[in-house]
Amino acid sequence: MSAYSTSRIFVIGGTGAQGLSVISGLVADKKYAVRALSRDPQSRRAKALLALGNVSIVKGTFADEAVLREGFRGCDGAYVNLDGFNTGEKTEVYWAMRCYEIAIEEGVRFFVYGNLDYALKKAGYDSAFRTGHYDGKGRVGEWILFQNAFNQARMGAAVFTTGPYMEMAVSPMTPMTPSVEAGVVTWRVPLGAGAVPHVALEDCGHYVRWLFDHPERANGMNLEVAIEHVGYQQLAEAFARVTGHPARYIDTDLDTYWRGPLQMAAGLPAGYNADPNDKSTMSFRDNFTGFWNVWKHNIIRRDYALLDEIHPNRISSVEAWLTRADQLGREQGRGSLWERVQPENCFKSPPLLKMIEDGRSGAL
Ligand SMILES: NC(=O)c1ccc[n+]([C@@H]2O[C@H](COP(=O)([O-])OP(=O)(O)OC[C@H]3O[C@@H](n4cnc5c(N)ncnc54)[C@H](OP(=O)(O)O)[C@@H]3O)[C@@H](O)[C@H]2O)c1
């Protein structure tokens, strides 16, 4: 048996879009038990986690050492996805580092960090690409792998790097929400001829499960995932084929984009509990300007051959993802994909992100 074998995993971010998929993957066959942190164990999502079985909830915030100790203690594994849209970049970096340190101290054997690309570094430290919610995670992801070279006798570690969920491109209130204009589903985003390495949430459960199941190989690994690099012309064409309804992509300059639906949020801090008077705090506009520049200029790479090896049945094209989303929605009585993106229907299902469900509010 591996020195990094785990059976009881403390999860931070478990009630979130990513956490729900990750925990489902861990407990589906009862191989792992999960202790999930939540500020509100009475929430709809916390109850949904409990209903999976083999899950318990511990109440509290990750921005509290005593809570983190209570969470890690008695667990031999950890999956940590801190919510940078709560904390803002600066606070996220601090608490992410403390999570790693406290996990070692409390005897965790294998630590998986929910990461995003270190966009600024990958773009050659050009501030046009600075994206606080990416760089805040990406810096710590590298720091964890560096620490791991020294600490792996006590605790192994892997980094799990995702990207924008594919669901975001067909959900309301996201940076890539489509509008329906004279019956045509329309994405107006500043992407040029670039592409977004969108991620299938459903596959996150498989990938994280793989990391815990193969700790010797996963130790020290940065597993960077995506469905494929999705150009939005390609997205529109695939959407039209799958739904039988017209769709288009309109490349939009950044100024026009920021005069669109996100205008109201543009000046707000990207993290809802970040201090707007702290000069380190990025606004929505600055943060998501960097974000779109990253995709427009194809800064981020993925090793799709590795993903095919780790997950042979992964969702590997946007068209396959759309087909599945259309079918699942029909089966669950939520309507076809075409019906669900219509303005009169798009708010009928609970939001994808807990943050949106909670109206961008809640304790740090
Ligand atoms: N949106 C995307 O496409 C995307 C893709 C990849 C990565 N991410 C990153 O993932 C993170 C958010 O996770 P998500 O996508 O799953 O979003 P989400 O659905 O909004 O979930 C947020 C999660 O964070 C938890 N949380 C927030 N503040 C907390 C606190 N102070 N203490 C303990 N738990 C707290 C929430 O738990 P409770 O409310 O139950 O406490 C919930 O589980 C962000 O850093 C984001 O950058 C997002």
The ligand as an ORCA input file, in Angstrom:
! r2SCAN-3c Opt
* xyz 0 1
  N     -16.364     29.531    -12.382
  C     -15.446     28.811    -13.021
  O     -15.568     28.547    -14.233
  C     -14.262     28.283    -12.263
  C     -13.480     27.325    -12.866
  C     -12.385     26.818    -12.166
  C     -12.080     27.283    -10.904
  N     -12.869     28.240    -10.338
  C     -12.489     28.720     -9.008
  O     -13.180     27.956     -8.037
  C     -13.384     28.751     -6.851
  C     -14.838     28.725     -6.472
  O     -15.365     27.407     -6.475
  P     -16.613     27.044     -7.364
  O     -16.273     27.302     -8.768
  O     -17.059     25.693     -6.973
  O     -17.669     28.180     -6.939
  P     -19.055     28.196     -6.131
  O     -20.020     27.251     -6.737
  O     -19.450     29.622     -6.043
  O     -18.655     27.624     -4.691
  C     -17.968     28.380     -3.742
  C     -17.527     27.417     -2.660
  O     -16.616     28.056     -1.769
  C     -17.069     27.858     -0.435
  N     -16.650     29.006      0.355
  C     -16.685     30.317      0.008
  N     -16.189     31.067      0.998
  C     -15.856     30.222      2.002
  C     -15.297     30.409      3.285
  N     -14.958     31.616      3.755
  N     -15.074     29.320      4.053
  C     -15.412     28.078      3.606
  N     -15.923     27.832      2.377
  C     -16.153     28.905      1.594
  C     -18.565     27.712     -0.525
  O     -19.015     26.988      0.617
  P     -20.192     27.481      1.613
  O     -20.937     28.606      0.961
  O     -21.009     26.246      1.791
  O     -19.480     27.894      2.844
  C     -18.670     26.890     -1.815
  O     -18.416     25.535     -1.517
  C     -12.927     30.164     -7.196
  O     -11.666     30.400     -6.620
  C     -12.840     30.165     -8.716
  O     -11.837     31.047     -9.198
  C     -13.970     28.712    -10.972
*
